[in-house]
Amino acid sequence: MKDFIFYAPTEVVFGRESEEKIPAMVKKYGGTKVLVHYGGQSAKRSGLLDKVCGMLQDAGIKYVALGGVVPNPRLSLVHQGIELCRREGVDFILAVGGGSVIDSSKAIGYGVPYDGEVWDFYVGKAKAKTCVPVGCVLTIPAAGSEMSEASVITNEDGDIKLGYSNNICRPKFAIMNPERTFSLPAYQTAAGVTDIMMHTMERYFNVDGDMTIADNIAEALMRTMQDCVFDVLKDPEDYRARAQIMWAGSLAHNDVTGCRMWGDWATHHIEHELSAMFDVTHGAGLAAVWGSWARMVYKANVSRFVRFAVNVMGVENDFTDPEATALKGIEALECFYRRIGMPTSIHELIGRDVSEEEIKEMARKCTLDGTKTEGKFKVLTREDVEQIYRMAT
């Protein structure tokens, strides 16, 4: 087993009516003037936003609000948030929503104390040294941003989607009430489960084979997601299944299932260019390209894909033909995606064929004009990335 440092400082308040703890948690972590950051109308329609703001007001905590976060959160709104926080003297950011809202909040937190352009962190020009504290009220289990050190932002100037990781942005607390996910549409639920599984698989398909405990946790998590997603698609108010999915989203991205630094992450980076260019749902984009990535790389370690096929997807092991077992595992996951309404090709994802020019442009951005490779399970060149896009078409 490799040496590692596990760091997961986020305080989790999980369960029914957990949002009642919001004022106490904000005060615990030093908040006196709060930016309440949220997405669209769903937070308002559900009554959650009014409840959060009302509790802050009753507790004597001043706040300002900024909505408008969209999937694949935009840099322009981050800029607005930074200006608002500076003008209002905000010292705590409360994200009310899913991963996009939390990621936007983290980016705002980086930018408030920074003299330069916050995008510097995402393009690698600078490293954040301070961050306004962030807390979150999770409503969409998927991204795992409520416990992670990562955030992903889209710069509309050039349609560039990049991530930045730094432990200083990890939320101080996460309020997680599974009842708040009852109203999620089926497509969003399925895309969230896909993202949860992919966060796990990015770590699972690694070059180190000596993390047995992490592998066993990862396999159990992925099997559980396959069971629970059908339960909630059948009964959206199945609290037990919703709770499993919500907690799995956190565990899949807080490094319990494997250290992020050892993971592959090629599928995520390949998908980032898809969602930057076509503004698609992240989880659906992952489902569309994963099978093509897997067929490109599985021969680098056939036994790993065999283990996945048998232990996660329930494929019978053909000991005489490991490659056949590995491929059946890939096919089984794609079948699962289709059963929950996820696409397994780019055509299904965007409703048309992707052009050769678009393929080349996405691969160019993904590999920074061919100056960097992708992945660790098998190192991929710019040409390899282009081929994965073609295979996924």
C-alpha positions, 0 to 999 in steps of 0.5 A: 500500500502506498503512503497517503494523507487523508484529509476530510475536515467537513462537518456533516449534519445528515438527516431529516430537518438537518437544515435547522442547524444552519444558523448554529453552524454558520456561527460556529465557523465565524460567519457574521455576514453571509452570501447565500448563493443558489441556482434557479427557481427550484430553491425558491419554489421548494421554500428552502431558500426562504427558510434558510434566509429566514433562519439566518435573519432570526438568528441575527446573521446578516446576509445578501443573496446571489442566484443564477448559478447554472449547470457548468457554472460560469466565470461571469457569475463568479465575478459578480459574486466576488464584487458583491462579497467585497462590497458587502463585507461578506465573511462566509459563503453559504451554497444552497444547491448542488455541485454547480452552486458549491463550485461557484461558491468555492471560486467566489471564496478564492477570488474575494481576497485575491488581488488578481483574476480568479481564473488564474487559479484554474489555468495554473498561473497562481495558487490560492493561499486564502479562501472565504469559508464556505458551507453548503446545504446540499440539494442534488447528490452527484458532484461530491463537492460538499466534501471535496477540495475541487471546483470546476468552472466554465469560462464563457470566453472560449468555452473552456471548462477547468477544475482547480483543487485546493484543500482550503476550499473544502466546505466547513460544513455540509447540511444533508437532508435526503428529503430535499432530493425527493423532487429531483427529476428522474434524469437529474437523479440518474445523471447524479448517480452516474457522476457518483459512480464515475468519481468512484471509477476514476479512482478504481481504475488506477495503476496501483493494485495494492489498495484492497480496502479501498477497492472493496469500499468502491465496489460496494458503493457502486453496487449500492448505487445500481440498486438504489437508483431503480428504487428512487426512479420507481418511488422518488420519495423512498427516503432510505434509497435517497439517503444512500445516494446522498451519502454515497455522493460524498464518499465517492469524492472525499477520497474514501474510495481511493486517493484522488491523486492516484486516479485516472480522470481522463473520462472526466477531462474528456467530458469537460470539453463536451459540456463546455462545447455543448453545455450538456449535463455532466453525468450524462456526458460521462455516460456517453464517453466512458465506454469508448474510454474503457475499450481504448484502455482496458488491455493495459490491465485486463485483470482490473476490468475483469474484477470490475465486471465480476465484482461490480457488474455481476458478470460471470467470470470466463477464466478461459477468456479474460478479455471477453469477461472484461468487455462484458463488464463494459457492456453491462455498465452501458446497459445499466446507463441505458436502463436509467435513461443515460446516453451511451454515445455523443449522438444520443447526448446532443441529438446529432453527430459531432463533426471532425472539426469539433472532435479536433477542437475538443481534443486540442483543448483537453490536451492543451494543444497536445502539450499534456497527456491524459489519464494514468491507467493508460496514458493518452495522447491528443490523438488517443483523445480524438479517437475516443471522441470518434468511438463515442460518436 
